[in-house]
Amino acid sequence: MSALTGAERSLAVQTYLQDLQSRIVQALSTLDGQPFRSDSWTRPAGGGGTSCLIEEGNLIERGGVNFSHVMGEQLPPSASAHRAELAGRPYEAMGVSLVMHPRNPYCPTAHMNVRYFVAHPPKDQPNLAPVFWFGGGMDLTPYYGFREDAVHFHQTCHDALAPHGNDYYSRFKAWCDQYFFLKHRNEARGVGGIFYDDLNEPGFDACFALTRSVGDAFVAAYAPLLERRRDMPWGERERDFQAYRRGRYVEFNLVYDRGTLFGLQSGGRTESILMSMPPIVKWRYDWQPEAGSPEAMLYTDFLPHQDWLA
């Protein structure tokens, strides 16, 4: 049982998240060779944040690492999807969310998020206890698949969770496969990773420690893949397929993603929320890759759910 008060808990999480943002930005800026632009903002309804973004970098075509800490009078529906009894409560939400879209089509896109929510007692029921929960995860979206990259990413996720319990990786991996799935396409967004939400057992200290492990593992999971692939030669064909597959990313984020919906429903900062969008995207009518091609292998060998650590 944590001895911290509610306010002390929030401060501890906020301090960690802001430090995590700083460390990730530094690591990715070093990899790219260009600095990230920092843009701090305030939200009229309460709270604010800092968006760190890079556009037209040497390695990263577009990417952002966001920190936000917002408060509101009514918890939006997207945040209470699994907790209907909390709908409409005053709330506090904070998190770090990032998406990286490298230019080289052989470098995968990556997403990571760690977040903390508190639903406060309604004003007409002040004796109710506040309810907290953590969420987070990371996932990888390649355009041209490499098995060793998927294995490295999943192994790093597994190792981050292992100290906290033997079953977390398998549970969160399955949850990720289920969550990042485009039902209208009947296909996965990428090769997955881990995803979790509504985590408040066995208590604040344990949940916070697990979430720190996830956040701290991102650079180790992703940076080696960029270093491994960044100098691979590519041409118009690869770039064209990358733009086509980026369309799936846009479809998922605008139709299904709870974080995007929460941000828009809560009056968040639109520029920061939509920083996850890739800069160049294409759609085609009923296009299929040529059988046996490197592009087709993404569909046959990488997008189907599988045990990458078998």
C-alpha positions in Angstrom: 0.0 0.0 0.0 1.5 3.3 -1.1 2.0 5.8 1.7 1.8 8.7 -0.8 -1.2 11.0 -0.9 -3.1 11.5 -4.1 -1.3 14.7 -4.9 2.1 13.2 -4.1 1.3 10.3 -6.4 0.5 12.7 -9.3 3.7 14.6 -8.7 5.8 11.5 -8.7 4.3 10.3 -12.0 4.6 13.7 -13.6 8.2 14.0 -12.6 9.0 10.6 -14.1 7.1 11.3 -17.3 8.8 14.6 -17.9 12.2 13.0 -17.4 11.3 10.1 -19.7 10.3 12.6 -22.4 13.6 14.4 -22.0 15.7 11.2 -22.2 13.8 9.8 -25.2 14.1 13.1 -27.1 17.8 13.2 -26.4 18.4 9.7 -27.6 16.5 10.1 -30.8 18.0 13.5 -31.5 21.4 12.0 -31.2 20.5 9.2 -33.6 19.0 11.7 -36.1 21.6 14.4 -35.8 19.0 17.1 -35.7 17.4 18.7 -32.6 13.8 18.3 -31.8 11.7 21.5 -31.6 10.0 22.0 -28.2 6.5 23.6 -28.0 4.9 24.1 -24.6 1.2 24.8 -24.4 -1.6 25.4 -21.9 -5.1 24.1 -22.0 -7.9 26.6 -21.2 -9.9 23.9 -19.4 -7.0 23.0 -17.2 -3.5 21.7 -17.6 -1.1 21.7 -20.5 2.0 20.0 -21.8 5.1 20.0 -24.0 5.3 18.7 -27.5 8.7 17.8 -28.9 8.8 17.2 -32.6 11.1 16.7 -35.5 10.2 17.2 -39.2 12.4 16.5 -42.2 15.2 15.2 -40.0 18.1 13.2 -41.4 16.6 9.9 -40.3 13.1 10.7 -39.0 10.8 12.2 -41.5 8.3 13.1 -38.9 8.1 12.3 -35.2 6.9 13.6 -31.9 7.3 12.9 -28.2 4.4 14.5 -26.3 4.0 15.1 -22.6 0.5 16.2 -21.4 -1.1 16.7 -18.0 -4.7 17.7 -18.2 -7.7 18.0 -15.9 -11.4 18.2 -16.5 -14.8 18.2 -15.0 -16.1 15.1 -16.9 -14.2 12.0 -17.8 -14.7 11.5 -21.6 -16.3 8.3 -22.8 -13.2 7.0 -24.5 -11.4 6.9 -21.1 -14.2 5.2 -19.2 -14.9 2.6 -21.9 -14.2 -0.3 -19.5 -15.3 1.6 -16.4 -18.8 2.9 -17.0 -19.4 3.7 -13.4 -16.7 6.4 -13.6 -18.2 8.2 -16.6 -18.7 11.9 -16.0 -16.4 12.1 -12.9 -13.8 14.9 -12.6 -10.5 13.6 -13.8 -6.8 14.1 -14.1 -4.8 12.5 -16.9 -1.1 12.6 -17.8 1.2 10.7 -20.1 4.0 10.6 -22.6 3.1 9.5 -26.1 5.3 9.2 -29.1 5.3 8.1 -32.8 8.3 8.0 -35.1 8.0 7.8 -38.8 11.5 7.3 -40.4 12.1 8.3 -44.0 13.8 5.0 -45.0 11.1 2.4 -45.8 13.3 -0.3 -44.3 13.1 1.5 -40.9 9.9 0.6 -39.0 7.5 3.1 -37.5 7.2 2.9 -33.8 4.7 4.0 -31.2 5.0 4.2 -27.4 2.7 5.5 -24.7 2.6 5.5 -20.9 -0.2 7.2 -19.0 -1.8 7.7 -15.6 -5.4 8.5 -14.9 -7.3 9.6 -11.8 -11.1 9.8 -11.6 -11.9 12.0 -8.7 -15.1 11.8 -6.6 -18.2 13.5 -8.1 -19.0 16.8 -6.4 -22.3 15.5 -5.1 -20.5 12.4 -3.6 -17.3 13.7 -2.0 -16.9 10.6 0.2 -16.3 8.3 -2.7 -12.6 7.3 -3.1 -10.6 8.5 -6.2 -9.8 5.7 -8.6 -6.5 5.5 -10.4 -5.2 3.4 -13.2 -2.1 3.2 -15.5 -1.9 2.2 -19.1 0.7 2.0 -21.8 2.7 -0.1 -24.2 4.7 0.0 -27.4 4.3 -1.5 -30.9 6.2 -1.8 -34.1 5.0 -1.2 -37.6 7.4 -2.3 -40.3 6.9 -1.8 -44.0 9.5 -4.4 -45.0 9.7 -7.1 -42.3 12.9 -8.5 -40.8 12.4 -11.3 -38.3 15.3 -10.4 -36.2 13.9 -6.9 -35.7 10.5 -8.2 -34.5 12.3 -10.7 -32.2 14.5 -7.9 -30.7 11.5 -5.6 -30.1 9.4 -8.4 -28.5 12.4 -9.7 -26.4 13.0 -6.2 -25.0 9.3 -5.9 -24.1 9.4 -9.3 -22.5 12.5 -8.5 -20.5 11.0 -5.2 -19.3 8.0 -6.9 -17.9 9.6 -10.1 -16.5 10.6 -8.7 -13.2 7.0 -7.8 -12.4 5.4 -11.1 -13.1 5.7 -14.1 -15.4 2.5 -13.6 -17.2 2.5 -9.9 -18.0 4.3 -10.2 -21.4 2.0 -12.9 -22.7 -1.1 -11.0 -21.5 0.0 -7.6 -22.8 1.2 -9.1 -26.1 -2.1 -10.7 -26.7 -3.9 -7.4 -25.7 -1.7 -5.5 -28.2 -2.5 -7.9 -31.0 -6.2 -7.5 -30.3 -6.0 -3.7 -29.9 -3.9 -2.7 -32.9 -6.1 -4.6 -35.3 -8.0 -3.0 -38.2 -11.3 -4.8 -38.2 -12.4 -3.2 -41.5 -9.2 -4.5 -43.1 -9.0 -7.8 -41.2 -5.3 -7.2 -40.6 -2.9 -6.2 -37.9 -1.4 -2.7 -38.0 2.1 -4.2 -37.5 4.0 -6.9 -35.6 2.6 -5.7 -32.3 4.4 -5.4 -29.0 2.7 -4.9 -25.7 -0.4 -2.9 -24.7 -2.3 -2.6 -21.3 -4.9 -0.3 -19.8 -6.9 0.0 -16.6 -4.0 -1.3 -14.5 -4.5 -0.7 -10.8 -3.7 -4.0 -9.2 -1.8 -5.0 -7.1 -1.6 -1.3 -6.1 -0.1 2.1 -7.0 3.6 1.3 -6.3 3.6 -1.9 -8.3 1.7 -0.5 -11.2 3.9 2.6 -11.3 7.1 0.5 -11.3 5.8 -1.7 -14.2 4.9 1.4 -16.2 8.4 2.9 -15.6 9.9 -0.3 -16.9 7.9 -0.1 -20.1 8.8 3.6 -20.7 12.4 3.0 -19.9 12.6 0.1 -22.4 11.5 2.0 -25.5 14.9 3.3 -26.6 16.5 -0.1 -26.2 13.7 -1.7 -28.1 13.7 0.7 -31.1 17.1 2.5 -31.5 19.0 -0.6 -32.6 16.5 -1.2 -35.4 17.0 2.3 -36.7 20.8 1.9 -36.5 20.6 -1.5 -38.3 18.4 -0.3 -41.2 19.0 3.4 -41.7 21.7 3.0 -44.4 19.9 0.3 -46.5 19.4 1.7 -50.0 15.9 2.3 -51.2 14.1 3.6 -54.2 10.8 4.8 -55.5 9.2 1.4 -55.2 9.9 1.0 -51.5 8.9 4.6 -50.8 5.6 4.1 -52.7 4.8 1.0 -50.6 5.7 2.8 -47.4 3.2 5.6 -48.3 0.5 3.0 -49.0 1.0 1.2 -45.8 1.1 4.4 -43.8 -2.5 4.8 -44.8 -3.4 1.9 -42.5 -1.7 3.9 -39.6 -3.9 6.8 -40.3 -7.0 4.7 -40.5 -6.4 3.0 -37.2 -5.5 6.3 -35.3 -8.6 8.2 -36.6 -11.1 5.3 -36.3 -10.1 3.2 -33.3 -7.3 4.7 -31.2 -8.6 5.5 -27.7 -5.8 8.0 -27.1 -6.6 10.0 -30.2 -10.3 9.9 -29.4 -9.7 10.9 -25.8 -7.6 13.9 -26.8 -10.2 15.1 -29.3 -13.1 14.4 -26.9 -11.4 16.2 -24.0 -10.6 19.4 -26.0 -7.0 18.6 -26.2 -4.4 20.3 -28.4 -5.2 19.2 -31.9 -1.7 19.8 -33.3 -0.2 17.6 -30.6 -2.8 14.9 -30.9 -2.4 14.6 -34.6 1.4 14.6 -34.5 1.1 10.8 -34.9 0.1 11.3 -38.5 2.7 10.4 -41.2 3.7 13.2 -43.5 3.1 11.5 -46.9 0.4 8.9 -47.3 -1.3 7.1 -50.3 -4.5 5.2 -50.8 -5.3 2.9 -53.7 -8.5 1.1 -54.7 -8.3 -2.6 -54.0 -4.6 -2.9 -54.5 -2.7 -6.1 -53.8 1.0 -6.7 -53.8 2.5 -9.2 -56.4 2.6 -12.7 -55.0 6.0 -13.6 -53.7 7.3 -10.0 -53.7 9.0 -8.4 -50.7 5.8 -6.3 -50.2 3.6 -9.5 -50.1 5.9 -11.0 -47.5 4.7 -8.3 -45.0 1.2 -9.7 -45.3 2.1 -13.4 -45.3 5.0 -13.5 -42.8 4.7 -10.5 -40.5 1.2 -9.2 -40.0 -0.5 -12.5 -39.0 -0.4 -12.8 -35.2 2.4 -15.1 -34.0 4.7 -15.9 -31.1 7.9 -14.0 -32.0 9.8 -15.5 -29.1 9.0 -19.1 -29.8 
